[in-house]
Amino acid sequence: MVGASYFGFGGVYPNSWHATLWTGKNIIDLDTWLIGWTNTFAEAINDRGQIAGYGMDPSGQYDAFLLTSYPINVPEPSKWAMMLLGFAGLGFAAYRRARTA
């Protein structure tokens, strides 16, 4: 769930709103990813993990932002096995061709 939390204590930007992400037990301050932005609000999150919101950008203007994470896709073990079998098949075919020529 996304939203905003009011930080009324000291820090980099005291007495301001911060876009936040709630993940079960943890609250993540998204302002740490939005360098120089203040009074930020997170409005929505989609199935891909992109977070949309708005706030005051470093130039002092209110603007929208989109935080996008790029997960590292690691192939499943079955895909690795298929790829290795394919390479082995290509190697064997090249070996046989070289022997018969």
C-alpha positions, 0 to 999 in steps of 0.5 A, a space after each residue: 500500500 502506498 500513501 504519505 506520512 507526515 514527518 514532524 521531527 528533524 531530519 533533511 526535510 523537517 515538517 513535511 509530507 513524505 511518500 511512503 510504501 507499507 510492506 506488511 510490517 515495514 514503512 519505507 520512506 520513498 523520499 530517500 529515492 526522490 533526491 531533492 523532492 519535498 512534500 511528496 505523496 504516493 497515489 498508486 502502485 500497480 502490479 509491476 511495482 511502479 509507484 505514481 505520485 506527486 510532490 515538489 521537485 528540486 526546482 520548487 515546482 509541483 510535479 508528478 513522479 513514477 518510481 520504477 523498479 527493474 527486477 533482475 530476471 533469472 531464468 528458471 532451472 528448467 530453462 537453464 537445462 534446455 539451454 545447456 541441452 541445446 548447446 550440447 546438441 549444437 556441439 555434438 552436431 558440429 563434432 559429427 560434421 567435422 568427423 565426417 568431412 
